[in-house]
Amino acid sequence: MISEISESVSGFSDYSFLCVRVCACVCVFLSGRHCDVHQMTGNNMWDEASKKEFLIGTNADSRLPLWWDGSEPLWVTMQKLGKKVYMYYWPGCEVEILGVRPSFCEEYVYNPSEKNLTDSIVNALSVLSSGKADMAAIYYEKIDVEGHHFGPDSPQIKSAVRQLDAAMQFLNSKIKENHMEDQLNVVLFSDHGMTNIQWMEKIIELEKFINMSDVKMMDRGPVVSLWPRDNKYQQVPNMHVYARKDILQRYHYKGGKFVSPLTLVAEPGWFITENQKSLPYWKNSSGEPSAWQNGWHGYDNEFLDMRAFFLATGPDFKRNLRAAPIRTVDVYNVMCWTLGVEPLPNNGSWSRVEFLLNASAPSQPPTLWTCCMCLFGIVFALWD
């Protein structure tokens, strides 16, 4: 429960693609396009042509336009229209995308504190109420971090949720204090779900099946990318090995230009790595990287634990509405509506989200392109 957002729209985002990691999910939310369209297919990617690597938040090459220019995110559209966007810890806001940056970017750092969150809320409300900004976006990952370390059902994750609940109480009090209840739309969503793993028991060690010196490998976990010297492969228990052409269409993944010749997808709860020694331990209270991970995400999008949540409140939204699942690509159209921005062509569907809003359509509806083929983030938008 998020405090005092009872008079709001709530529901779940039903992933319609293979959401490998944070960057892929965030790009979907703010472009409304599947991974194979916006091209951001994971937190760790390799461009075979240039031999460059994308390692989220850790290497200079991850800021190159080749990774980011696949689609135009909403904040770029806003800036092009002369509107101002302030972003806090949002992955990618520090990057120039299609030649554009947001008006303000507090660069992404790993696991911002609760004080970082409340300071961002105060600053966001200030710049919105003063007219310095038309939209503000905050990314906060404490729940994700605790979920990885201790598991989604742990006391630590419950404590993190209570801390977030306190921050939402703070947000509500500040909105009322500034008399913004009838002027501000607030949209809250997570970028993925989380499931329990027993990774010391359910490990798929690739070196037992292939010579690791014969392949280029990117990432570990539920989804791994391999560039082998040849295209020979075998199926392995507890995971699926896909040649690029055979990747399931419902993943909306295989058309991405950074997708490898072989993609490995683990069964829920299983973890793919080179060997046990290379497991990504985290630093426990001793300060040494020796603690196990107990939660993970990025599994098959039909696995219910991978579902995210969606909450929204403000003058544009109906009250006390519990919605059926929408798709992650649909959130973009909702945000465009609240901002008065005509959506760019996208993979979302207006028909899945129009019932969430107080007006089913504007007097002159924007042109919406839909595809029938087929972080938690906080977005603030002033209401005109």
Number of C-alpha atoms within 10 A of each C-alpha: 9 15 15 13 19 15 14 19 21 24 17 19 25 22 26 19 26 28 30 27 23 21 20 22 27 25 28 29 25 22 29 31 29 31 28 21 21 22 24 32 28 27 18 20 22 23 15 14 7 8 7 14 18 22 18 20 16 9 10 11 15 21 19 15 14 17 22 20 16 21 24 19 23 23 25 25 19 19 16 13 10 10 17 21 26 25 26 28 24 22 22 21 23 18 18 16 23 15 9 15 18 22 16 15 20 15 15 20 15 11 16 15 13 16 10 13 19 17 12 21 23 14 15 25 23 15 17 22 18 9 11 15 21 23 26 27 24 23 25 25 21 21 23 24 18 23 26 22 22 19 22 23 14 15 12 16 21 15 13 19 17 15 15 21 16 16 19 18 16 15 18 17 13 17 19 11 10 12 12 18 16 14 16 23 22 23 24 19 23 26 28 27 26 23 21 21 23 15 20 14 10 15 21 24 17 15 13 10 13 14 11 14 10 12 14 14 20 20 19 17 23 24 27 22 25 20 18 19 10 9 9 8 13 10 11 13 10 16 18 16 20 20 17 16 11 11 19 13 14 16 19 21 24 25 16 18 19 20 23 24 16 22 20 22 25 24 18 21 21 22 27 25 22 20 13 15 9 10 20 15 14 15 13 12 9 8 9 10 12 14 16 19 22 22 24 29 27 24 27 22 21 15 15 14 19 23 21 22 19 21 21 27 23 26 18 21 23 18 19 13 16 14 16 12 18 20 21 32 26 26 25 25 29 23 22 19 19 23 21 14 15 14 20 21 14 21 26 30 22 18 10 16 19 16 15 20 20 13 12 13 13 9 7 6 10 15 10 15 15 16 11 8 8 13 22 21 20 21 18 28 25 22 17 11
